[in-house]
Amino acid sequence: MWSISIYRGNSPFDLEPVKAGSVLTKDSITDVSAAFVADPFMLQHNGLWHMFFEVMNAQRRCGEIGLATSSDALSWTYKQIVLSEPFHLSYPYVFAWQGEYFMVPETI
């Protein structure tokens, strides 16, 4: 089943896990019943890492966008679902423009 892990290395061809196991799994999700987590997008703002990712809602059978935060990009705290629609959401892409943040997720 899908989960999220953090890897590092000198190139995409030379990667090692930062810590054993996943940093986020379906069991990390506390506000919906999750089948899996996937498709992370990370950014740093004011010294805090923010990870947006797909949470497959097991009851709705649709992806929703979740948020976790970390001070070191190694240990993550799940916050909540931040975007839910009547259709599937995945691959959240977040960018800043003119001092504001925007998200463009893939939709089906």
PAVOMI-420604 format. One record per residue: residue number from 1; z, y, x of N, C-alpha, C in turn. Coordinates in steps of 0.001 Angstrom, whole numbers, plus 524288, in hexadecimal, padded with zeros to 5 digits. Last residue first. Example, Ala and Ser with C-alpha at 12.3 -4.5 7.8 and 13.67 -1.06 7.14 Angstrom:
<sites>
(site 2,(81BA8,7F736,83232),(81BE4,7FBDC,83566),(81EBE,8001E,83264))
(site 1,(81E78,7E9C6,83386),(81E78,7EE6C,8300C),(81E78,7F31C,83390))
</sites>
This chain:
<sites>
(site 108,(7D3B4,83900,7D987),(7D011,83538,7D72D),(7D09E,835A7,7D155))
(site 107,(7D52A,841AB,7E46A),(7D638,8401D,7DEFF),(7D21E,83C3E,7DD2A))
(site 106,(7DBC5,84612,7EFAF),(7D76A,8431C,7ED88),(7D8E8,8418D,7E7EC))
(site 105,(7E1BD,852F3,7EF83),(7E1E1,84D3A,7EFC9),(7DCBF,84ADA,7EDFE))
(site 104,(7E450,85DC0,7F564),(7DFA8,85BA0,7F2EF),(7DFEE,855B1,7F385))
(site 103,(7ED61,867F2,7F524),(7EC77,8625C,7F5B8),(7E787,860D6,7F2C1))
(site 102,(7F1A3,87340,7FC3A),(7EEA0,870E0,7F80B),(7EDE4,86B19,7F931))
(site 101,(7FA13,87DCF,7FF60),(7F861,8786D,80032),(7F5B3,87654,7FB4A))
(site 100,(7F7DA,88AF6,80422),(7F96E,8873D,8000C),(7F760,881D8,80165))
(site 99,(7F3CE,891AB,80B99),(7F96E,89146,80B0B),(7FB62,88DA3,806C6))
(site 98,(7E8E4,89017,80B1C),(7EB29,89529,809CC),(7F0F9,894BB,80879))
(site 97,(7EABE,882DF,80A5F),(7E6CF,886FE,80A20),(7E96D,88BF3,80825))
(site 96,(7ED07,87608,80EE4),(7EEFF,87B4C,80DF6),(7EA6B,87F1A,80DF8))
(site 95,(7EBDF,8694E,808E8),(7EA3F,86D4E,80C9D),(7EC9E,87290,80B0B))
(site 94,(7EBB0,85BBC,80711),(7EE88,8609B,80659),(7ECBA,86475,80A80))
(site 93,(7E739,8513D,80032),(7E5DF,854A3,80499),(7E856,859EF,80385))
(site 92,(7EAE3,844D9,7FC28),(7EBDB,84A72,7FBA0),(7EA77,84D5A,800A4))
(site 91,(7E6CC,83A34,7F898),(7E510,83D3B,7FD20),(7E600,84315,7FC81))
(site 90,(7E6E6,83A41,7EA51),(7E7F6,837E7,7EF6B),(7E619,83BA8,7F3AE))
(site 89,(7E83E,8380D,7DCAB),(7E856,83BBA,7E10A),(7E982,838C2,7E610))
(site 88,(7E2E6,834EC,7D027),(7E4A7,83332,7D550),(7E431,8378B,7D962))
(site 87,(7E715,83C69,7C4C0),(7E350,8395A,7C7C2),(7E587,83843,7CD31))
(site 86,(7EE5B,842F7,7C0A6),(7ED05,83E61,7BD7F),(7E920,83ABA,7C03C))
(site 85,(7F661,845F3,7CC07),(7F25B,84749,7C82F),(7F13F,8426E,7C4E3))
(site 84,(7FFA6,84B69,7D444),(7FE4A,846FA,7D0EE),(7FA75,848E6,7CCD2))
(site 83,(80615,84F3F,7DF63),(8015C,85004,7DC49),(80017,84AFB,7D96C))
(site 82,(80F5A,84C97,7E3D3),(80E33,8522D,7E36C),(8093F,8534A,7E04D))
(site 81,(819D0,84423,7E351),(81456,844AE,7E1F2),(81356,84A83,7E134))
(site 80,(82327,846A4,7EDD5),(82193,845CB,7E86D),(81BA6,8459A,7E7F4))
(site 79,(827D0,843EB,7F841),(8299C,84811,7F4BE),(8283B,846CE,7EF12))
(site 78,(82C20,83B97,8024B),(828C3,83C3E,7FDC0),(82B1D,84059,7FA29))
(site 77,(82D42,83E55,80F20),(8303B,83E5F,80A46),(82C74,83F5B,805CE))
(site 76,(82B5C,837D5,81B62),(82955,83AB7,816E0),(82CDA,83A2A,81230))
(site 75,(82AFE,83864,828C1),(82E44,836D2,82457),(82CDE,83A4B,81FBA))
(site 74,(822AB,83D22,82E55),(82403,8379F,82F15),(82722,83579,82A82))
(site 73,(82180,847B6,82E02),(81CD7,84487,82CEA),(81DC0,83EB6,82DE3))
(site 72,(82A94,84D93,82E2E),(82896,84B8C,83329),(8239A,84847,832AB))
(site 71,(82D3B,8508F,82450),(82DF9,85473,82874),(82B90,852B5,82D9D))
(site 70,(825D7,84E1F,818D4),(82858,84C2D,81D92),(828FE,850A2,82175))
(site 69,(822C4,84A4C,80B83),(82382,84E1B,80FB3),(82671,84BA2,81445))
(site 68,(81928,846A4,80201),(81DB5,8454D,80539),(81E16,84965,80987))
(site 67,(8131D,845E2,7F5BB),(8148C,8491E,7FA33),(8195F,846DF,7FCD5))
(site 66,(807F2,84068,7EECA),(80D72,840E3,7F014),(80E3B,8444D,7F4DB))
(site 65,(7FEDA,83FFE,7E4DA),(7FFE8,84204,7EA13),(805C0,842E4,7EAB8))
(site 64,(7FA46,83403,7DF16),(7FCA4,83929,7DE95),(7FDE4,83AFA,7E421))
(site 63,(7F151,82AD0,7D9D5),(7F3B8,82D52,7DE4C),(7F5C8,832AB,7DCE3))
(site 62,(7F41E,82206,7CF5D),(7F152,82690,7D16E),(7F43C,828A1,7D62C))
(site 61,(7F9CA,81B65,7C91F),(7F56E,81947,7CC2A),(7F1C1,81D9A,7CDF7))
(site 60,(802D6,81DA6,7C3EC),(7FE0E,82052,7C235),(7F91C,81E22,7C4BD))
(site 59,(809C0,816F8,7C954),(80979,816E7,7C3A0),(8045E,81948,7C1A7))
(site 58,(8087A,8191A,7D3EB),(807A8,813C5,7D208),(8072F,81383,7CC1A))
(site 57,(80244,822B2,7DA57),(805FC,821FB,7D617),(804D7,81CB5,7D382))
(site 56,(800C7,823D7,7E714),(7FE55,82107,7E2C3),(80283,81FDB,7DEB0))
(site 55,(800BA,82F4C,7ED57),(8047A,82B89,7EB34),(801A8,828E5,7E6A6))
(site 54,(7FB19,8352D,7F85F),(7FA4F,8329A,7F351),(7FED8,82EFC,7F21E))
(site 53,(8016B,84073,7FE25),(7FF0F,83B3F,7FE4E),(7FE63,8392D,7F8C9))
(site 52,(805E9,849A6,80757),(803F3,848C0,8020D),(800FB,84399,80231))
(site 51,(81003,84D7C,80EFD),(80C1B,8495F,80E67),(80AD4,848D0,80899))
(site 50,(81426,85747,81735),(81344,855E9,811C0),(80EFE,851C4,8119C))
(site 49,(81D8F,85B29,8208E),(818DE,85822,81F58),(818BD,856D6,8198E))
(site 48,(82214,867A9,823E2),(822F0,862F0,820D0),(81DB8,8604A,81FBE))
(site 47,(82006,87135,828A0),(82308,86D4B,82B82),(82427,86841,8289E))
(site 46,(81987,87665,82154),(81ECF,87857,82281),(82242,87430,82503))
(site 45,(8123F,86B30,81F91),(81302,8708C,81DAC),(818AF,87213,81E92))
(site 44,(808A3,861EB,8226B),(80DA8,86422,823E0),(80DDE,869CA,82204))
(site 43,(80342,8571D,81B5A),(802DE,85C5C,81D8F),(80854,85E4B,81EB9))
(site 42,(7FC28,84B71,8184F),(800CE,84E18,81A47),(7FF7E,85399,81C15))
(site 41,(7F8C2,84250,80F47),(7F6D4,84729,811A6),(7FBA3,84A49,81337))
(site 40,(7F681,83493,80CB8),(7F9CF,8390E,80DFF),(7F6C2,83DA8,8104C))
(site 39,(7F34F,82B29,8066C),(7F02D,82FE5,8072D),(7F361,834B9,80896))
(site 38,(7FD9B,8252C,7FE95),(7F925,8251A,8022E),(7F71D,82AA6,80309))
(site 37,(80612,81BF5,7F856),(80522,82141,7FA31),(800C2,820FE,7FE36))
(site 36,(806E0,813E3,7EC89),(8062F,814BC,7F222),(805DB,81A90,7F344))
(site 35,(80B74,813D1,7E2CD),(8090D,80EFA,7E4A2),(80828,80F39,7EA86))
(site 34,(81714,819CE,7DE2A),(81280,81A04,7E191),(81095,81493,7E304))
(site 33,(81C5A,8202B,7D3FE),(81BCE,81ADA,7D5FF),(816B2,81AA3,7D913))
(site 32,(821AD,82CB0,7D7B0),(81E14,82960,7D4A6),(81E29,823EA,7D6F8))
(site 31,(8297B,830B7,7DE0B),(828B6,83307,7D8E0),(824AB,83048,7D57B))
(site 30,(82A46,82C29,7E7ED),(82EC6,82BE8,7E472),(82DCD,82DED,7DEEE))
(site 29,(824E5,8252B,7F243),(823B4,82881,7EDC2),(827FB,827D0,7E9A7))
(site 28,(826B8,81DC7,7F98F),(828A6,8230B,7FAB0),(82837,8269C,7F5F3))
(site 27,(8216C,81500,7F693),(82709,8151D,7F57A),(82985,81A6E,7F6AF))
(site 26,(817AF,81672,7FAB1),(81846,81710,7F507),(81E04,81762,7F37D))
(site 25,(81B15,81D55,806A1),(818FF,818E1,803BD),(8198F,81A02,7FDEB))
(site 24,(81AC5,823E2,812AA),(81B0B,82446,80CFA),(8188C,81F76,80A8E))
(site 23,(81A8E,82010,81C97),(81E14,8247B,81BA3),(81E9F,82587,815D0))
(site 22,(81ABA,81249,81FE1),(81878,816D2,81D45),(81C7A,81B2B,81CBC))
(site 21,(81D26,80C87,82C9D),(81D17,80CCD,826ED),(81ACE,811D8,824E8))
(site 20,(8221B,812EA,837C3),(820BB,80E02,8352B),(820F3,80EB5,82F45))
(site 19,(81C27,81F1B,83B34),(820CA,81BE0,83A42),(81F0D,81705,83751))
(site 18,(8123E,8218F,83E7C),(81696,824B5,84063),(81BBA,821DA,83F91))
(site 17,(808BF,81840,84299),(80C43,81A39,83E82),(810CF,81D3B,840E9))
(site 16,(7FE3F,81D02,84A89),(802C2,81996,849F0),(8062B,81BB4,8458F))
(site 15,(7F0E0,81DA6,84E9D),(7F52C,81F3A,84B3C),(7F97D,81B23,84B18))
(site 14,(7E63A,81FDA,85309),(7EAE3,81E59,855F5),(7EFB5,82038,852F4))
(site 13,(7DE3C,82428,84DC0),(7DD7A,81EC3,84F7D),(7E22A,81CA3,85272))
(site 12,(7E060,82E78,84C1D),(7E059,82B0C,84787),(7DFBF,82542,848F6))
(site 11,(7E8F1,83141,85716),(7E3E5,83183,85477),(7E42C,82E08,84FA1))
(site 10,(7F32D,830C0,859E0),(7EFD8,8346A,85CB9),(7EA7C,83503,85A4E))
(site 9,(7FBBD,82FED,84E9E),(7F90E,82DFE,85335),(7F5B1,83227,855A1))
(site 8,(802AB,82B44,8433A),(80141,82F4F,84702),(7FEA4,82CC2,84BAB))
(site 7,(8052B,8297A,83577),(80369,82794,83A8C),(8026C,82C36,83E21))
(site 6,(80C6B,82668,82A7B),(80B08,82A99,82E1C),(809BC,82817,83365))
(site 5,(808F3,8210B,81DDC),(80B64,820B0,82303),(80984,82538,8265F))
(site 4,(809E4,81D92,810C6),(80875,821B2,81476),(80BA8,82113,81970))
(site 3,(8039D,812EF,809C5),(8082D,81624,80B04),(80669,81A28,80F15))
(site 2,(7FE13,8091F,80189),(7FD9F,80DFA,80481),(802EF,8108E,8054B))
(site 1,(80000,7FB66,80348),(80000,80000,80000),(80000,804D7,80375))
</sites>
